[in-house]
Amino acid sequence: MKIDLQNILSGNFLAQGWIKKQYKLLLLIAVLVIIYIIAGYHAQMQHHRLTELKKELEDARFTQLTMRTQVLNQTRQSHIAEQLQERNSHVKESKYPITCIPR
């Protein structure tokens, strides 16, 4: 029996002798193809997740840098002095460094 389109569509080619002898190999190949497709899909999903995590990390870095800059600006001596003046505080800025306070 020869393999032509009509035999493939009807399924008669599966009854041929060489197909019967090699059905285990064909089944193994089909299983390996399915595993290959699943592994490719899994790798694609992992790559997508990694890309999302990298973007999230970059956003977190920028947020950290912004907050760090804000903290540095708020703890500067000049900013603290301005805040004390705005609140009419009785606390005055020292004219001497801590190590040089006269006694």
N, C-alpha and C positions, 0 to 999 in steps of 0.2 A: 504494500500500500504506500502510495506516495503522499507527501504532505503538500496539500494545497489549501486555498482559502476555505473551500467548502468543508474539508475535513477538520480544519481548525475550528470553524464556527460550529460545526455539529458536535465536536468533541471526540470524533472517531480516531484522531491521531493519538489519543491517550491509550488506545487499545493496542498500539503497535508493540512489537516485542522489545525494542531497545528502550522504550519509555518504561515498560514494566520492569525491566532489569535495573533501571537507574532511578526509580521513584524515590528511594531513600536519599540519594544525592540531590535530586531536585527539591525534595522537601527541606533538606539542610540548607540549600541555597536560598530558598524562600524565607526560611527562618532568619538566616543571616542578613538578608535584605531588609527584613522588618526591623531587626535589631539596629542595623545601620541607620535606617530612617529615624528611629526613636532616639538614637544617640545624637544624630545631627540636630533634631528638634531640641533636645535637652541642652546641647552646647549653645544653640542660638538663644534659648531662654536665659542661660547663665550669662551670656555676653550682654544681653539686654539689661539684666539685673545689675551687672557690673557697671555698665554705662550710667544707670540711674544712681548707683551708689557714689560714683565719681562726681556726678553733678551735685549730689547732696553734700558731699564732703567739701567741694569747692564753695558752695553756698555757706556752709558752716564756717569755713576759713574766713570768708569775707565778713560774716557777722562778727566773728571773734576779733578781727582787726578793727572793725568799726567800734565795737564796745571797748576795746583796749584804748583806742584813740580818745574816746569820750572820757574814760576814767583818767587817762593822763592829763587831759585838758582840765578836768574838774579838780584835780589834786595839785595843780600848779599853785605856787605861792601867790602869784599875781591874781589868779582867779579866786582863791580863798580870801585874799585881802579885799577884793571887790565885793564879795558876798558879805563880809563883815561890815563894810561900809553901807551897803544897801539895807541891811537889817538893823542899822544903828546899834551895833553891838558895842559893849564896853571893853571888849577884848581888843588890845592894841598889838600891832605887829612889833616884834622885838627889833631893836636897832643893832643888836649885837648877835653874832653867831653863838650857838649853844656853848661852844668850847671857850668863848672869850667873854663871858658874862662878868662884869666888874663886881667886886665884893666890897 
